[in-house]
């Protein structure tokens, strides 16, 4: 009798588990990919008197001609096409980029055969950066309908002649849900990390100001801060300036979650310099994108897109991102940074 009872209980347990598993399999989810990519000096071959583009001209130091420009576009298109396609065939619905000369180079990039079907549209503003590079946002109209955009100028007290990249805010409807994307390229570490830190703190506070203005309107606003921040997730500019934490536990109102923090702590980077990996390319989200209620879009996962084909296979820089130039030598690669991306998902009935 005891054995029979155990058999019956076991049977019902297996039946229960199988039914739960079947219900989980029958649940339907929509997914969307949001990515960031530093395109490493995407310049055209045409001289712009308002830009510091002399290196990237046919007679410049890099002998930047149409062939090299086309190769650069082909390589970047190849890299972008593969972002997130293991989750969604449409890849990056939203793509923030940095180190681009103008809108035209992005239109050329979007027109490449590997990207044509995605119909990427471009939002870009000129900024006063001394190197002549800007940030921008590409989006697939299939997923995102912009409702507004604004470029924010970074100024530093006591430095009237300091010029850098503007910060770009794009708001709109991501598959019908209001979302906000802030694209950054914070000041570099030129002159030393410690000496240049105040510049990145100023950039962090500007990003924080943009975030706070959105949260003041809607405390549950879905905000994505992305960019090449020239600091790691554990640096002061991120922890204190932007108030971005490395865990979703015990977040205080207004605090952000840095999706790249755990990767950095594991030694995973997006760019390398002198045999040291950094994770400057970060994607940070507001609390409106966190939680277990997937009735609206929430963060599902994050990744560094460090696929083998994007890395250098041999030589001194083996394992590094395969860049366009290294040590003054033309490599014909992609970028000196790996892309990073997050996956958003929601349940549909």
TORKOL-4160 file (C-alpha; in steps of 0.2 Angstrom, whole numbers, padded with zeros to 4 digits, m for minus):
349
<pt num="1" X="0000" Y="0000" Z="0000"/>
<pt num="2" X="0014" Y="0012" Z="0005"/>
<pt num="3" X="0023" Y="0008" Z="m0012"/>
<pt num="4" X="0007" Y="0011" Z="m0021"/>
<pt num="5" X="0004" Y="0028" Z="m0013"/>
<pt num="6" X="0022" Y="0033" Z="m0017"/>
<pt num="7" X="0019" Y="0028" Z="m0035"/>
<pt num="8" X="0003" Y="0038" Z="m0036"/>
<pt num="9" X="0012" Y="0054" Z="m0028"/>
<pt num="10" X="0026" Y="0052" Z="m0040"/>
<pt num="11" X="0015" Y="0051" Z="m0055"/>
<pt num="12" X="0005" Y="0066" Z="m0050"/>
<pt num="13" X="0022" Y="0076" Z="m0047"/>
<pt num="14" X="0028" Y="0071" Z="m0064"/>
<pt num="15" X="0012" Y="0076" Z="m0072"/>
<pt num="16" X="0012" Y="0093" Z="m0062"/>
<pt num="17" X="0030" Y="0097" Z="m0067"/>
<pt num="18" X="0026" Y="0093" Z="m0085"/>
<pt num="19" X="0011" Y="0104" Z="m0085"/>
<pt num="20" X="0020" Y="0119" Z="m0078"/>
<pt num="21" X="0034" Y="0116" Z="m0090"/>
<pt num="22" X="0022" Y="0115" Z="m0105"/>
<pt num="23" X="0013" Y="0132" Z="m0099"/>
<pt num="24" X="0030" Y="0140" Z="m0098"/>
<pt num="25" X="0034" Y="0134" Z="m0116"/>
<pt num="26" X="0018" Y="0141" Z="m0122"/>
<pt num="27" X="0021" Y="0159" Z="m0115"/>
<pt num="28" X="0025" Y="0171" Z="m0129"/>
<pt num="29" X="0038" Y="0185" Z="m0127"/>
<pt num="30" X="0043" Y="0200" Z="m0138"/>
<pt num="31" X="0061" Y="0205" Z="m0137"/>
<pt num="32" X="0071" Y="0220" Z="m0142"/>
<pt num="33" X="0089" Y="0224" Z="m0143"/>
<pt num="34" X="0097" Y="0240" Z="m0138"/>
<pt num="35" X="0116" Y="0242" Z="m0142"/>
<pt num="36" X="0130" Y="0254" Z="m0141"/>
<pt num="37" X="0146" Y="0254" Z="m0152"/>
<pt num="38" X="0161" Y="0266" Z="m0153"/>
<pt num="39" X="0164" Y="0266" Z="m0171"/>
<pt num="40" X="0182" Y="0272" Z="m0170"/>
<pt num="41" X="0185" Y="0287" Z="m0181"/>
<pt num="42" X="0172" Y="0284" Z="m0194"/>
<pt num="43" X="0177" Y="0299" Z="m0205"/>
<pt num="44" X="0173" Y="0301" Z="m0224"/>
<pt num="45" X="0186" Y="0306" Z="m0236"/>
<pt num="46" X="0180" Y="0324" Z="m0239"/>
<pt num="47" X="0189" Y="0339" Z="m0231"/>
<pt num="48" X="0177" Y="0348" Z="m0219"/>
<pt num="49" X="0185" Y="0365" Z="m0214"/>
<pt num="50" X="0175" Y="0365" Z="m0198"/>
<pt num="51" X="0182" Y="0348" Z="m0193"/>
<pt num="52" X="0199" Y="0342" Z="m0187"/>
<pt num="53" X="0199" Y="0328" Z="m0201"/>
<pt num="54" X="0216" Y="0331" Z="m0209"/>
<pt num="55" X="0222" Y="0313" Z="m0203"/>
<pt num="56" X="0207" Y="0306" Z="m0213"/>
<pt num="57" X="0210" Y="0313" Z="m0230"/>
<pt num="58" X="0218" Y="0305" Z="m0245"/>
<pt num="59" X="0234" Y="0315" Z="m0243"/>
<pt num="60" X="0233" Y="0314" Z="m0224"/>
<pt num="61" X="0243" Y="0304" Z="m0211"/>
<pt num="62" X="0232" Y="0289" Z="m0213"/>
<pt num="63" X="0230" Y="0290" Z="m0232"/>
<pt num="64" X="0212" Y="0288" Z="m0230"/>
<pt num="65" X="0205" Y="0285" Z="m0247"/>
<pt num="66" X="0188" Y="0278" Z="m0254"/>
<pt num="67" X="0194" Y="0260" Z="m0253"/>
<pt num="68" X="0198" Y="0261" Z="m0235"/>
<pt num="69" X="0182" Y="0270" Z="m0231"/>
<pt num="70" X="0172" Y="0257" Z="m0240"/>
<pt num="71" X="0181" Y="0243" Z="m0231"/>
<pt num="72" X="0178" Y="0252" Z="m0214"/>
<pt num="73" X="0159" Y="0253" Z="m0218"/>
<pt num="74" X="0159" Y="0235" Z="m0223"/>
<pt num="75" X="0167" Y="0229" Z="m0207"/>
<pt num="76" X="0156" Y="0240" Z="m0196"/>
<pt num="77" X="0140" Y="0234" Z="m0205"/>
<pt num="78" X="0146" Y="0216" Z="m0202"/>
<pt num="79" X="0149" Y="0219" Z="m0184"/>
<pt num="80" X="0132" Y="0228" Z="m0181"/>
<pt num="81" X="0122" Y="0215" Z="m0191"/>
<pt num="82" X="0128" Y="0201" Z="m0179"/>
<pt num="83" X="0123" Y="0211" Z="m0163"/>
<pt num="84" X="0110" Y="0202" Z="m0153"/>
<pt num="85" X="0104" Y="0190" Z="m0168"/>
<pt num="86" X="0106" Y="0175" Z="m0157"/>
<pt num="87" X="0090" Y="0182" Z="m0148"/>
<pt num="88" X="0081" Y="0192" Z="m0161"/>
<pt num="89" X="0084" Y="0191" Z="m0180"/>
<pt num="90" X="0081" Y="0209" Z="m0182"/>
<pt num="91" X="0097" Y="0213" Z="m0171"/>
<pt num="92" X="0099" Y="0230" Z="m0163"/>
<pt num="93" X="0082" Y="0240" Z="m0164"/>
<pt num="94" X="0091" Y="0255" Z="m0156"/>
<pt num="95" X="0110" Y="0258" Z="m0159"/>
<pt num="96" X="0119" Y="0272" Z="m0150"/>
<pt num="97" X="0136" Y="0276" Z="m0158"/>
<pt num="98" X="0151" Y="0287" Z="m0155"/>
<pt num="99" X="0166" Y="0294" Z="m0165"/>
<pt num="100" X="0157" Y="0298" Z="m0181"/>
<pt num="101" X="0161" Y="0313" Z="m0191"/>
<pt num="102" X="0144" Y="0318" Z="m0197"/>
<pt num="103" X="0127" Y="0311" Z="m0202"/>
<pt num="104" X="0132" Y="0307" Z="m0219"/>
<pt num="105" X="0144" Y="0293" Z="m0214"/>
<pt num="106" X="0130" Y="0285" Z="m0204"/>
<pt num="107" X="0118" Y="0286" Z="m0219"/>
<pt num="108" X="0132" Y="0277" Z="m0229"/>
<pt num="109" X="0134" Y="0264" Z="m0215"/>
<pt num="110" X="0115" Y="0261" Z="m0215"/>
<pt num="111" X="0115" Y="0259" Z="m0234"/>
<pt num="112" X="0127" Y="0245" Z="m0233"/>
<pt num="113" X="0120" Y="0228" Z="m0240"/>
<pt num="114" X="0121" Y="0219" Z="m0223"/>
<pt num="115" X="0111" Y="0233" Z="m0215"/>
<pt num="116" X="0099" Y="0239" Z="m0229"/>
<pt num="117" X="0084" Y="0228" Z="m0224"/>
<pt num="118" X="0084" Y="0236" Z="m0206"/>
<pt num="119" X="0080" Y="0253" Z="m0213"/>
<pt num="120" X="0090" Y="0262" Z="m0200"/>
<pt num="121" X="0086" Y="0280" Z="m0197"/>
<pt num="122" X="0098" Y="0293" Z="m0190"/>
<pt num="123" X="0097" Y="0306" Z="m0176"/>
<pt num="124" X="0112" Y="0317" Z="m0175"/>
<pt num="125" X="0117" Y="0334" Z="m0170"/>
<pt num="126" X="0134" Y="0343" Z="m0173"/>
<pt num="127" X="0144" Y="0346" Z="m0157"/>
<pt num="128" X="0160" Y="0356" Z="m0154"/>
<pt num="129" X="0172" Y="0342" Z="m0150"/>
<pt num="130" X="0190" Y="0347" Z="m0155"/>
<pt num="131" X="0193" Y="0331" Z="m0164"/>
<pt num="132" X="0177" Y="0333" Z="m0174"/>
<pt num="133" X="0168" Y="0318" Z="m0168"/>
<pt num="134" X="0150" Y="0316" Z="m0162"/>
<pt num="135" X="0137" Y="0304" Z="m0155"/>
<pt num="136" X="0122" Y="0299" Z="m0163"/>
<pt num="137" X="0107" Y="0286" Z="m0163"/>
<pt num="138" X="0101" Y="0274" Z="m0176"/>
<pt num="139" X="0085" Y="0266" Z="m0174"/>
<pt num="140" X="0073" Y="0254" Z="m0184"/>
<pt num="141" X="0056" Y="0262" Z="m0187"/>
<pt num="142" X="0049" Y="0244" Z="m0186"/>
<pt num="143" X="0052" Y="0245" Z="m0167"/>
<pt num="144" X="0054" Y="0264" Z="m0162"/>
<pt num="145" X="0045" Y="0280" Z="m0166"/>
<pt num="146" X="0054" Y="0295" Z="m0160"/>
<pt num="147" X="0044" Y="0309" Z="m0152"/>
<pt num="148" X="0058" Y="0321" Z="m0148"/>
<pt num="149" X="0077" Y="0324" Z="m0147"/>
<pt num="150" X="0089" Y="0336" Z="m0139"/>
<pt num="151" X="0107" Y="0339" Z="m0139"/>
<pt num="152" X="0115" Y="0344" Z="m0122"/>
<pt num="153" X="0131" Y="0354" Z="m0121"/>
<pt num="154" X="0144" Y="0350" Z="m0108"/>
<pt num="155" X="0153" Y="0365" Z="m0100"/>
<pt num="156" X="0165" Y="0365" Z="m0086"/>
<pt num="157" X="0167" Y="0379" Z="m0074"/>
<pt num="158" X="0183" Y="0388" Z="m0076"/>
<pt num="159" X="0187" Y="0381" Z="m0093"/>
<pt num="160" X="0179" Y="0392" Z="m0106"/>
<pt num="161" X="0189" Y="0384" Z="m0120"/>
<pt num="162" X="0184" Y="0366" Z="m0116"/>
<pt num="163" X="0175" Y="0358" Z="m0130"/>
<pt num="164" X="0169" Y="0340" Z="m0131"/>
<pt num="165" X="0155" Y="0329" Z="m0137"/>
<pt num="166" X="0137" Y="0334" Z="m0133"/>
<pt num="167" X="0125" Y="0322" Z="m0125"/>
<pt num="168" X="0111" Y="0316" Z="m0135"/>
<pt num="169" X="0093" Y="0313" Z="m0128"/>
<pt num="170" X="0081" Y="0304" Z="m0139"/>
<pt num="171" X="0063" Y="0300" Z="m0133"/>
<pt num="172" X="0050" Y="0290" Z="m0141"/>
<pt num="173" X="0039" Y="0275" Z="m0142"/>
<pt num="174" X="0048" Y="0258" Z="m0141"/>
<pt num="175" X="0035" Y="0246" Z="m0148"/>
<pt num="176" X="0022" Y="0257" Z="m0141"/>
<pt num="177" X="0030" Y="0260" Z="m0124"/>
<pt num="178" X="0038" Y="0277" Z="m0120"/>
<pt num="179" X="0057" Y="0276" Z="m0118"/>
<pt num="180" X="0072" Y="0288" Z="m0117"/>
<pt num="181" X="0089" Y="0285" Z="m0124"/>
<pt num="182" X="0104" Y="0296" Z="m0118"/>
<pt num="183" X="0120" Y="0293" Z="m0129"/>
<pt num="184" X="0137" Y="0298" Z="m0122"/>
<pt num="185" X="0155" Y="0300" Z="m0126"/>
<pt num="186" X="0163" Y="0307" Z="m0110"/>
<pt num="187" X="0180" Y="0316" Z="m0110"/>
<pt num="188" X="0195" Y="0305" Z="m0112"/>
<pt num="189" X="0209" Y="0301" Z="m0100"/>
<pt num="190" X="0221" Y="0311" Z="m0109"/>
<pt num="191" X="0234" Y="0319" Z="m0097"/>
<pt num="192" X="0231" Y="0305" Z="m0084"/>
<pt num="193" X="0216" Y="0297" Z="m0076"/>
<pt num="194" X="0216" Y="0306" Z="m0060"/>
<pt num="195" X="0220" Y="0323" Z="m0068"/>
<pt num="196" X="0206" Y="0321" Z="m0081"/>
<pt num="197" X="0193" Y="0314" Z="m0069"/>
<pt num="198" X="0184" Y="0331" Z="m0065"/>
<pt num="199" X="0180" Y="0332" Z="m0084"/>
<pt num="200" X="0171" Y="0315" Z="m0083"/>
<pt num="201" X="0163" Y="0320" Z="m0066"/>
<pt num="202" X="0156" Y="0335" Z="m0075"/>
<pt num="203" X="0149" Y="0324" Z="m0089"/>
<pt num="204" X="0142" Y="0312" Z="m0077"/>
<pt num="205" X="0133" Y="0326" Z="m0068"/>
<pt num="206" X="0126" Y="0332" Z="m0085"/>
<pt num="207" X="0119" Y="0314" Z="m0088"/>
<pt num="208" X="0112" Y="0314" Z="m0071"/>
<pt num="209" X="0103" Y="0330" Z="m0074"/>
<pt num="210" X="0095" Y="0323" Z="m0090"/>
<pt num="211" X="0090" Y="0308" Z="m0080"/>
<pt num="212" X="0083" Y="0318" Z="m0066"/>
<pt num="213" X="0073" Y="0329" Z="m0077"/>
<pt num="214" X="0064" Y="0314" Z="m0085"/>
<pt num="215" X="0061" Y="0306" Z="m0068"/>
<pt num="216" X="0054" Y="0322" Z="m0061"/>
<pt num="217" X="0040" Y="0320" Z="m0075"/>
<pt num="218" X="0038" Y="0301" Z="m0072"/>
<pt num="219" X="0047" Y="0292" Z="m0058"/>
<pt num="220" X="0045" Y="0276" Z="m0067"/>
<pt num="221" X="0052" Y="0282" Z="m0083"/>
<pt num="222" X="0061" Y="0269" Z="m0094"/>
<pt num="223" X="0078" Y="0277" Z="m0097"/>
<pt num="224" X="0094" Y="0270" Z="m0105"/>
<pt num="225" X="0110" Y="0279" Z="m0103"/>
<pt num="226" X="0124" Y="0272" Z="m0115"/>
<pt num="227" X="0140" Y="0277" Z="m0121"/>
<pt num="228" X="0159" Y="0276" Z="m0121"/>
<pt num="229" X="0162" Y="0284" Z="m0104"/>
<pt num="230" X="0181" Y="0283" Z="m0103"/>
<pt num="231" X="0179" Y="0276" Z="m0085"/>
<pt num="232" X="0175" Y="0259" Z="m0078"/>
<pt num="233" X="0159" Y="0254" Z="m0069"/>
<pt num="234" X="0168" Y="0255" Z="m0052"/>
<pt num="235" X="0175" Y="0273" Z="m0055"/>
<pt num="236" X="0169" Y="0288" Z="m0045"/>
<pt num="237" X="0161" Y="0296" Z="m0060"/>
<pt num="238" X="0149" Y="0281" Z="m0062"/>
<pt num="239" X="0146" Y="0277" Z="m0044"/>
<pt num="240" X="0145" Y="0295" Z="m0037"/>
<pt num="241" X="0142" Y="0306" Z="m0052"/>
<pt num="242" X="0129" Y="0296" Z="m0061"/>
<pt num="243" X="0123" Y="0286" Z="m0046"/>
<pt num="244" X="0124" Y="0270" Z="m0055"/>
<pt num="245" X="0125" Y="0254" Z="m0045"/>
<pt num="246" X="0131" Y="0237" Z="m0049"/>
<pt num="247" X="0117" Y="0227" Z="m0042"/>
<pt num="248" X="0098" Y="0228" Z="m0043"/>
<pt num="249" X="0096" Y="0225" Z="m0024"/>
<pt num="250" X="0091" Y="0238" Z="m0012"/>
<pt num="251" X="0091" Y="0252" Z="m0025"/>
<pt num="252" X="0086" Y="0269" Z="m0018"/>
<pt num="253" X="0074" Y="0280" Z="m0028"/>
<pt num="254" X="0082" Y="0288" Z="m0043"/>
<pt num="255" X="0097" Y="0276" Z="m0043"/>
<pt num="256" X="0102" Y="0268" Z="m0059"/>
<pt num="257" X="0108" Y="0250" Z="m0063"/>
<pt num="258" X="0124" Y="0247" Z="m0072"/>
<pt num="259" X="0122" Y="0232" Z="m0083"/>
<pt num="260" X="0141" Y="0231" Z="m0086"/>
<pt num="261" X="0146" Y="0231" Z="m0068"/>
<pt num="262" X="0146" Y="0212" Z="m0066"/>
<pt num="263" X="0156" Y="0209" Z="m0083"/>
<pt num="264" X="0169" Y="0221" Z="m0077"/>
<pt num="265" X="0171" Y="0212" Z="m0060"/>
<pt num="266" X="0174" Y="0196" Z="m0070"/>
<pt num="267" X="0188" Y="0204" Z="m0080"/>
<pt num="268" X="0178" Y="0206" Z="m0096"/>
<pt num="269" X="0181" Y="0222" Z="m0106"/>
<pt num="270" X="0176" Y="0231" Z="m0121"/>
<pt num="271" X="0193" Y="0239" Z="m0125"/>
<pt num="272" X="0211" Y="0236" Z="m0121"/>
<pt num="273" X="0226" Y="0247" Z="m0118"/>
<pt num="274" X="0244" Y="0241" Z="m0113"/>
<pt num="275" X="0238" Y="0224" Z="m0109"/>
<pt num="276" X="0224" Y="0230" Z="m0098"/>
<pt num="277" X="0206" Y="0228" Z="m0101"/>
<pt num="278" X="0193" Y="0241" Z="m0098"/>
<pt num="279" X="0174" Y="0242" Z="m0099"/>
<pt num="280" X="0171" Y="0260" Z="m0105"/>
<pt num="281" X="0156" Y="0255" Z="m0116"/>
<pt num="282" X="0142" Y="0254" Z="m0104"/>
<pt num="283" X="0123" Y="0253" Z="m0104"/>
<pt num="284" X="0114" Y="0259" Z="m0088"/>
<pt num="285" X="0096" Y="0258" Z="m0085"/>
<pt num="286" X="0083" Y="0266" Z="m0074"/>
<pt num="287" X="0072" Y="0256" Z="m0062"/>
<pt num="288" X="0057" Y="0257" Z="m0073"/>
<pt num="289" X="0066" Y="0244" Z="m0084"/>
<pt num="290" X="0069" Y="0232" Z="m0069"/>
<pt num="291" X="0058" Y="0219" Z="m0061"/>
<pt num="292" X="0049" Y="0203" Z="m0064"/>
<pt num="293" X="0033" Y="0210" Z="m0071"/>
<pt num="294" X="0035" Y="0207" Z="m0089"/>
<pt num="295" X="0018" Y="0214" Z="m0094"/>
<pt num="296" X="0029" Y="0229" Z="m0101"/>
<pt num="297" X="0047" Y="0229" Z="m0107"/>
<pt num="298" X="0060" Y="0225" Z="m0094"/>
<pt num="299" X="0078" Y="0221" Z="m0094"/>
<pt num="300" X="0081" Y="0203" Z="m0098"/>
<pt num="301" X="0100" Y="0202" Z="m0101"/>
<pt num="302" X="0116" Y="0211" Z="m0105"/>
<pt num="303" X="0131" Y="0206" Z="m0115"/>
<pt num="304" X="0148" Y="0212" Z="m0122"/>
<pt num="305" X="0148" Y="0208" Z="m0140"/>
<pt num="306" X="0166" Y="0201" Z="m0141"/>
<pt num="307" X="0164" Y="0188" Z="m0154"/>
<pt num="308" X="0180" Y="0180" Z="m0161"/>
<pt num="309" X="0178" Y="0188" Z="m0178"/>
<pt num="310" X="0179" Y="0205" Z="m0170"/>
<pt num="311" X="0196" Y="0201" Z="m0162"/>
<pt num="312" X="0214" Y="0201" Z="m0168"/>
<pt num="313" X="0220" Y="0184" Z="m0171"/>
<pt num="314" X="0239" Y="0186" Z="m0169"/>
<pt num="315" X="0253" Y="0197" Z="m0165"/>
<pt num="316" X="0256" Y="0209" Z="m0151"/>
<pt num="317" X="0238" Y="0214" Z="m0150"/>
<pt num="318" X="0231" Y="0196" Z="m0151"/>
<pt num="319" X="0214" Y="0195" Z="m0143"/>
<pt num="320" X="0211" Y="0214" Z="m0143"/>
<pt num="321" X="0197" Y="0221" Z="m0154"/>
<pt num="322" X="0203" Y="0221" Z="m0172"/>
<pt num="323" X="0204" Y="0240" Z="m0175"/>
<pt num="324" X="0207" Y="0250" Z="m0191"/>
<pt num="325" X="0224" Y="0256" Z="m0186"/>
<pt num="326" X="0236" Y="0249" Z="m0173"/>
<pt num="327" X="0253" Y="0257" Z="m0170"/>
<pt num="328" X="0252" Y="0267" Z="m0185"/>
<pt num="329" X="0249" Y="0252" Z="m0196"/>
<pt num="330" X="0233" Y="0250" Z="m0206"/>
<pt num="331" X="0224" Y="0234" Z="m0200"/>
<pt num="332" X="0208" Y="0236" Z="m0210"/>
<pt num="333" X="0198" Y="0230" Z="m0195"/>
<pt num="334" X="0182" Y="0235" Z="m0186"/>
<pt num="335" X="0185" Y="0246" Z="m0171"/>
<pt num="336" X="0196" Y="0247" Z="m0156"/>
<pt num="337" X="0180" Y="0244" Z="m0145"/>
<pt num="338" X="0168" Y="0229" Z="m0144"/>
<pt num="339" X="0149" Y="0233" Z="m0145"/>
<pt num="340" X="0139" Y="0231" Z="m0129"/>
<pt num="341" X="0120" Y="0227" Z="m0129"/>
<pt num="342" X="0105" Y="0223" Z="m0118"/>
<pt num="343" X="0090" Y="0213" Z="m0122"/>
<pt num="344" X="0072" Y="0219" Z="m0117"/>
<pt num="345" X="0058" Y="0208" Z="m0116"/>
<pt num="346" X="0039" Y="0208" Z="m0112"/>
<pt num="347" X="0026" Y="0194" Z="m0112"/>
<pt num="348" X="0012" Y="0195" Z="m0124"/>
<pt num="349" X="m0005" Y="0186" Z="m0123"/>
